[in-house]
Amino acid sequence: MKNTNNTFVYIIRNDANNKVYIGATTTGQKRLLKHSSELNLGTHYSPMLQEDYDIYGEEFFHIYILEYC
């Protein structure tokens, strides 16, 4: 059964260097899509995350939901 709870804690992990961005959201998938969009456009508000994304590329980044709240 699919979880329909939109509130959760998540990480964006860079598998190339094992760095993680930790976030929490109440808007679920919408927030995760915003991260992807901003990273692809080169406009993410986290300069460190954006720099690593620009260097390593999308294939090294994965999103994991840690806990639904």
C-alpha positions in Angstrom: 0.0 0.0 0.0 1.4 3.4 -1.0 1.9 5.9 1.8 0.0 9.1 1.1 1.5 11.1 4.0 3.2 14.2 2.5 5.2 15.0 5.7 8.6 13.3 5.9 12.3 13.7 6.6 14.5 12.9 3.6 18.1 13.0 2.4 19.7 13.8 -1.0 22.8 11.7 -1.1 25.8 12.2 -3.4 27.2 8.7 -4.0 30.4 10.1 -5.4 31.6 11.6 -2.1 28.9 10.4 0.4 27.8 13.9 1.3 24.1 14.3 2.2 21.6 17.1 2.3 19.0 16.6 5.0 15.6 18.1 4.7 12.0 17.8 5.9 8.8 18.7 4.1 5.1 18.9 4.5 4.5 19.1 0.8 5.9 15.7 -0.1 6.7 15.0 -3.8 6.3 18.6 -4.7 9.3 19.6 -2.6 11.4 16.8 -4.0 10.6 17.9 -7.6 11.5 21.4 -6.7 15.0 20.2 -5.6 15.4 18.4 -8.9 14.3 21.3 -10.9 16.5 23.8 -9.1 19.5 21.6 -9.4 19.0 21.0 -13.1 18.6 24.8 -13.7 21.7 25.5 -11.6 19.7 27.7 -9.2 19.5 25.5 -6.0 19.8 27.7 -2.9 22.5 25.4 -1.4 25.7 26.4 -3.1 27.6 23.3 -1.9 24.9 20.9 -3.1 24.7 22.8 -6.5 28.5 22.7 -6.9 28.6 18.9 -6.3 25.7 18.4 -8.6 27.4 20.4 -11.3 30.6 18.4 -10.9 29.3 14.9 -10.6 26.0 15.0 -12.4 22.5 13.7 -11.7 23.4 10.0 -11.8 25.3 10.3 -8.5 22.4 11.8 -6.6 19.6 9.8 -5.0 16.8 10.8 -2.7 15.8 8.6 0.3 12.9 9.1 2.6 14.1 8.5 6.1 10.8 8.8 8.1 7.2 9.7 7.6 5.9 12.0 10.3 
